Amino acid sequence: MTSFKGIPVIKAGEKYRTDAGFTAVRHGMNRNRGSAGMPVERKPEWLRARLPMGKGYAEVRRNVREHRLSTVCEESMCPNIGECWNSGTATIMLMGGVCTRACRFCAVDTGNPSGWLDPDEPVNAAQSVRLMNLKYIVLTSVDRDDLDDGGAAHYAECIRAIRKASPATAVEALTPDFQGDARAVATVVAAPLVVFAHNIETVPRLTAAVRDPRAGYEQSLHVLETAKNARPDILTKSSLMLGLGETEQEIVQGMDDLRSRGVDLLTLGQYLRPTVNHLPVNRYVRPEEFAKYREWGLSRGFTEVVSGALVRSSYRAERALEKNNVGLETASN
């Protein structure tokens, strides 16, 4: 670990000790993994994000600063923060910032929290949503394989607290797979949410190379199907990252597999390599291809397919039912 003016600076791939006392790896991937040292790819021009601005964005940002709130939107440097905050939508990550898994696409820190949870988090999350005056909140989390239920009960408690404090705020839960535990999934969907989301991330052939060994393509499909069966009235949602080496036939297979489990909403976005220790980009998908894939998804019965290079799982989540690709520009515009 190095330092700057006496302040510790933790580089990607380095181990460090968290405030809770356990060891973690910054950005998940150790520097000795096979991708380390490969140069970062030059991004094409269509991947330029707009500068965040607008009245709604400024109001949410002011509340975040004033009350020292934490959002995934800022911490992940999401390129869509301006659009989402202007519309009254934000994403909060629950159960800490250290994941028990080490997926090769993800920059979240990796470690073993050994059962640690913040008992005040449900109240604090509810307070954050109320202070930000949000219309729609996406709750996501790290994987917590160290907990018997994967954190499902804590997740549900946070949802209930938010709805109690802000009854008009719609809640989407973007959850881990809970190791496929149907009881854990049922615990979450029993809470007052409108959308249950879980990402399959990539196609079957690439799953072992992209995701942690404890994850799995069929396991993720099972989670989505379990949620829909437990609560047929809620919407279910999933996401595919493109540009990892998948073929178009495999993209179609992923769509068909999701629809066969009753999934209603699909997001498609470009994989971007977070650090040199992570998987390199195989290709950059062009805007016209994203537009084509959206049409393929809609023809298969998805309620909406939000498809674009900078699209992320929770991008403009509140507008998915408007069936206009949430205002994305397409190649035909």
N, C-alpha and C positions, 0 to 999 in steps of 0.2 A: 504494500500500500504506500502511495506517495502522499505528499501534502502540498498545499498551496497556502502560504501565509499562516501556517500552523493548523489549517483546516484539512482533515483527512480527505483524500481524493481516491475513490475506489474505481479502478478501471474495469472495463468489461472483461469478464472471465476470472476476476480475482475473488478470493474468498474473504469474507469479513464477518464480524460478529454484530448481530442486530441489537437494538435497544432491549429486546426481550430476552437476550442472552444466548441465542442459538446461532449456529454458523450458516451462512448462505453464500451463494455464488452470484455476483453481480451480472445481471442480464442473462442468467440461466446457463449459458454455454461456457464451459471451461476452454481456455485458449489452446489446449492440446488436442481438441477435436479436429477431425480431418479437414474441415473447411477453413481452419485458421490460416491466415496469411494470403488467401486468395483475394485479389483486388476487388474493390467494390465497383459494381457495374455503373456505367453512365446511363442516367435516366433519360427517356425520351421527353420531348417538349410537352406532350399532353399530360404529363404527370405534375405539372405545376399547379400548386394550390393557390386559391385566392387569399389575400390578406384578410384576417378576421376583422369585421367591423359591423356597425349597425347598432341601433338603440337597444334591442333585446340583448345582444352580445355584451354591450357595455354594462347593462344593468346586472346581468348574471356575474360578469367578471368583478364588478364592484362589490357585490355581496360575497363572492368567493374570497376576495382579498380582505375585506373588512372583518369577516368572521373566521378567517384562516381555514377555509373548507378545502377538501381534497376531492378532485374528480379525475377519472381516467382520461377525460378529454385533454386536460393539461399535461398530466404526468406522462401520457403516451405521445404527446405532441401531435395529436390527431389533426390532419389537414382540413377536416370538416368542422372544426370547432365553431367557427363563425356562423355557418349555416344552422347548425343544431342549436346553439345557444340563442340565436335570434328567434328561433321558433319555440323556445321554452323547453328544450329537450337536453338532457345531460346524462352522463353515465358515471356511476359510483362503483368502486370495487370494494367488496366486502371481505372480511376474514384476513386482513393483512395484505402485505405486498410480497410475500414469499410463498412460492408454489412448491408442492412436494414433487412435482414432475419437472422434466427438462426437455420439452419439445424443441426441435431444432429450428423452428420458425419464430419462436416467441422470445421476447426480451425481458419477460418478468423474471425477477430473481428466483433462484432455486435453493431449497434447503428443507429442513425438517423442523417445523414449529413445535413439535412434541406436545400437541394438544392445546397450545396457547390460543385463547380467544379474548377479545375485548368485550367484557360484559356490558359496557356502556354503548357499544356500537349501534344497537337498534335505536336507542334514544337519540344518539348523535346523528345517525343517518336521517332519521325523521326530521330532526331540527334543521339539517342541511337542506333537505328538499323544501321545507317550508320557507327558509330564509331565501333560497334561490327563486322561490315563486315559480316552480316548474309545472308545466302542464303534463309532462311525460317524463318518467325517470326509468332508465335502464339500470338494473342492478346486475353486476357481474361479479365474479370472484376467481380467486386462485383455486387450484385443486388442493383439497385437504385430506389426503389419504391417511393422515395421522389421526383423524377423528372417526369414531365408529360409524357415524352416519354421513361422513363426508362434509359435515357442516349444514345438512339440510334443515335441521330444526332451527339453527341460528338464522339461516337464510329466511325461513318462513316468519320468524319473529321480527326480522327487519322489515319485511313486506307489510306485516300487520301494523307495526309502529308507524310506518310512513303513511299508510292509508288512514290511520286514526288521526294523525296530525294534519294531513292534507287530503281530505276525502275526494277532492276534485282531481287529484293527480293520478293519472293512469300509470300502472307499474308493469314493466316487462322484466322478466328474470332470464338472464343469459347465463346458464349454469354449467358447471363441470358435469362429468358423467356419473359421479357418485359410485364409480366402479360397477355400474349397471344395476345397482340396488333399487328394485321397484318400490320398496317402502320409502326410501329417501326421496325418490321422484314424487311419489304421492304426497309426501309431507309438504313439498314446495308447492305443488299445484293446488293443494287444499287452501292455500293462502289467497287473499283477494288480488289476483293479478289478471291482466288481460292477454298477455302473450308469454308463452313459455318457449325459450330459445336454447338450443344447444347445437354447436357447430361440428359437422363431420370433418371440416377443414380441407380435406383433399380426397382423392379417389382411392379405391382399395389398393391398387398396385403400389402407390407411393406412401401409404399410411405408415408402414414400418420405418421408412427412412425419414419421415417428417415428424411424426408424433412420438411421444414417450411410449415405451413398451407396455405400460399399464393402460394406455388408451387403445381403442380399436374401432374400426369402421362399423362392424356389426353391433358392437356394444353401444355406439352412439346412436345408430338407427333404433336399437331396442329402447334406449332412453326416450327418444322422441315418440315412438309408438306407445310406450307406457304412459307418457304424459297425456297424449290424445285420448287414450282409452279411459284414463282416470277422470279427465275433464273434457268431454267432447265439445263443450261450449267455448273453450278458450282456443286462441290461435296458436299454432306451433310454427317454429321458424328455425332455419338452419342456414349455414354459409359455406361456400367453397372459395378457397384462395386459388387463383389461377396464375400460371407462370412458373410452376414447379416441375413441369415436364409431362403434364397430363395431355392426353389426346382429346380431340373433340368427341370421339366415340365414348371415351371415359367420362367426359362431362355429361353427356346424355345419360349414361348409366347412372351417374350420381343423382341426376334429376329424377329419373324413373324410380330409383330406390327410395328417395325421399317421399315421392308422391304415393308409393305403395304403402308407406307408413302414415299417410294422412297429413303430411306436412303442408301447411298453407302458404308460407312465405319463404322466399329464398333470396339471399344476397350473394352477389358475385363480385369479387374485387381482385386487384392485382397484388400478388405477394411482393413485398419489398423487404430486402435483407436488412435487419436491424443493426447488426454488427458484423465484423469480418469473421467472427467465430460461428456465425449461423450459415444456413444453407444458402448457396448462391442462387440468384434468379436464373431460371432456364430460358425464359423469353418474356418480353413485354407484350401484353395483349393489346391490340389496337382498339380504338374507340368503336369502330364499325363492327368488330368482332363481339365486343360486349353487347352492342345493340342486337346483333344476331342471336346471341345466347339468350338474351331476355325473351325474344320472340319464341325461341325453342321452349323455354320454361313455361311461358303463358299458354302455349299450345298444349302443354301437358297438364294443365289444370291448376297451376299455382294461382292464388289470389293476386299476388304481385311478385315480380322478380325485379329487385333493385340491382342494376348491373352497371358497373363503371370502374375505371382504373382506381379511383380514390375511395370507392365504396368500402366501408367497414361494417361489421355486423350490426351496429346500432345506428348507422347513418340515417338521419331523418326518419327515425323509427315511427314517429307519430303520424306520418303521412302515407304509410304503406298501403292503407286501404283506399286511397284516392285513385289508385290505378293509373298514375301518370308517370311512373318511374321517378317519383318524388322530385320532379322538376329537372332531372338530369338532361343535359344536352345530348343529343344522339347524332350519329353520323348523317342522318337524313335532314337535320335542322339547318 
